[in-house]
């Protein structure tokens, strides 16, 4: 349960559970097939917009908007992999039928990989699955419109990327540098009706291939402490 005045800052979660690591490694299929994905799935946004949309200038503009900011990012440069967000290219063999064999394989692949990880972690709400190319990014936003406890898994090709957020108490921007391979971050993204310090304004960028898979826990889950149990499971070395 949310505690009055409690700080829910982002924190790194060591991934020690061998089954979880194996399930995450299966997601690297997307990286191994990145050329095919780029050919048949649209890469959103433009790499040329990265500098501005992850800048302090844009960060401050979003913060200044306060409640007028919807919560979603204004733009991003990545390939959406989640089934309800697939953006099929409008040209080529797969443009006329989403049920062509290759595209069906993509739908099946996400279902298989997500179900496996959800089963291990007892989660059910996948919020995001995306593959960033070099110069990929997601612009500053706060998810205040979809307040929840977030569990964020990130894979990095070389570690040349980062997640950054504004600490709600100090106002300082904290940079969580990627490492090569898989990492996990966890934290609560607050809503507008909550104290300002519960908001988590955040952005991400990368100079190498990068993947993000995130799961959310609603207040019912949190009231039962489900997120804490799952974090403990992820850190268990067996």
N, C-alpha and C positions, 0 to 999 in steps of 0.2 A: 504494500500500500504506500502511496506517496506520503511522505512525512512533511509536515509543515516546516518550512525553512531549510529543508535538506537540499544539498547540492548534488545534482546528477550530472557531473562532468563526464566527458568522454574518457574512457580508460582502455588501455591495451589488455587483451586477454590472451595469455599464452595458449597456443593450441597444442596440447600434449596427447589428446585422445587419438589413438592410432586409427580407429574406425572413422572418426570424423575427418582426419587428415586424408584417409583413403577416399572418402566420399567427395571431399573437396578436390582432390587430385583428378577425379573423373571429369570435373568441369573444365580441365585444361584441354579437353577435346575441342573446345571452341577456339582456343589459341592454335592448336595443331591444324585446324581447318579454317584459319582466319582468311586466307585468300578466297576460298569458296564463299565464305560469309560476306566478304566485301563485294563480291560479284553479284550476290543475290539478295542481300539485305541492305537497306539504306543506312548509310552513316549519317546521323543527324548533325545539324549545325555545321560550323566551319572552323577549321584550325586557326584561321586568321583572327578569329574573335577571342581567342584564349586570353591574350594579354590583358584586355580590358575587363572581361567578365570575371576574372579571378583576382582583379586588382583591388587595392584598398579603396580606390575611388568608387568602384561599383559596390563594394561591401558597404561603404558609408551611405551610398544612395539607397540601398535596400533597407538598411537600418533606419534611415530617416523616414522612410515610407510608413514605418510602424504598422498599424493594423491595415493600412491600405495595400500592403504587400500580401498577395494571396497565400504565399507559402511555398509554391512551386518554383523551381529555377526558371529564369527567363530563357535560358538556352543551355545546350550541352553538345559536346562532340563525341559521340560514341555509337555503338551498335546495340540496340535493345534486343535482348535474347528471350525475355519472358514471353510466353505464348500470347498473352492478350495485348502485347505491345510490339509484336513483330511488324516491321515496316518492309514489305516485300517490294523489290525494285519494280519499276514500271516498264522495264524493257528486258528482253531476254526470254529464255525458254520458260521461266517460271512466272511470267507476268500475267498470263491469261488464266491460270488456275492455281489457287493456293493448295490444291490437293495433288499437285504434281509430286512425284516420288521424293525429290530432293527436299521440298518444303515440308512434306509430311514427316520426313526424317527429323527435321529441326523441331517440329512440334513434339514428336515422340521423345527426342533426346532430352529436351527440357523437362518434360513430364517425368521421365525416368530418373534423371539426376536430382531434380527437386524433391520427388517423392522419397528417394533414398535418404537424402539429408534431413528432410522433415521427420522421417521415421526415427532416425538416430537422435534427433534433438527434441522430439515431441513438439515441434512447431507446426503451424498451419498457415501462417500469413506471410507469403513472400512478397516483399515490397518492390524489389528491384533485382534485375540481373542484366548486367551490361558489360560490354567489352570496349575498352578505350584503345584507339590506335595511338601511336606516338603523337604528341601535341593534343591529345584528348583532354577534355575537362568537363566539369559541371559547374555552372555559375552559382554565385552566392544566393542562398535561400535559407529557410528555417523550418520548413515542414510543420509550421504552426497549425495549418489546416488539417493535418493528419497526425495529431499528437499521439506519441506512443513511445514505448521503450524499444530501442533499436539494437539489433545485433548485426554488425556489418563485417562480412568476410571480404578480404581483398587479396588478390593475387597480383604480383608484379614481376615482370620479365627480368628486370635488372635492379629494381629498387629506386629508380629515378622518377619518383612521383611522390605525392603527399596528399593528405587530408588535412584541412585547416579549419578551425572554428574559433568563434569569439567566446571567451570565457565570460559567462553572464555576470560574474561578480566583479572581475577586474576590468573588463572591457578590452583586455589584451587578446590579440590573435595568437592562438596556439597552433603550431605546425607539427603534425604527427607524420614523420617521414616514413615512406614505405620501405620495406625490406624485400630483398629478392625472395620470391615464393609466397606462401600464405601467411596472412596475419588476421587478427580479429580485433575489432573495436566494439565497445558497448556504451550506451548512454541513453538518457531520457531526453526526448525532444518535446518541450512544453508547448502549450497552447497560449493564445493571446489573453485568455481570461486569467491566466496564472501570473505569478510574479515575473518580472522581466528577466530575472536571472535564470529562469528555467528555459528560456528560449535558447536555441542552439543555431546561430547563424553559421553556415558552413559552406565550403566549396572544396573541389578536388581538381588536381591536374597531374599530368604525367608526360615524361619525355620518352617513355617506352610503352610497350603493350601492357595493359592493366585490366583486371576484371574485378567487378564488385557484385556481390550477392548479399542481399540484406533481408532480414526477417524482423517483423514487429510484433510486440506484445501489447494488447490493449489493457485497460484498467482491470478487467476481470482477471486476466492472466497475472497482472502485477499484484493484485490483492492476494493471490495465492502464492506469490513469490516464485512463479514459474521461471522468470528470467534468471533468478539467482541459482535455481537448481540446474538450469541448462548451462550456465557459465561454469558452475562447478564440474559438470560433466565434461565440458570442453577441456578444462584444465587437468582432468584426471589422467594419469599416465598408466594406462592399461590397455 
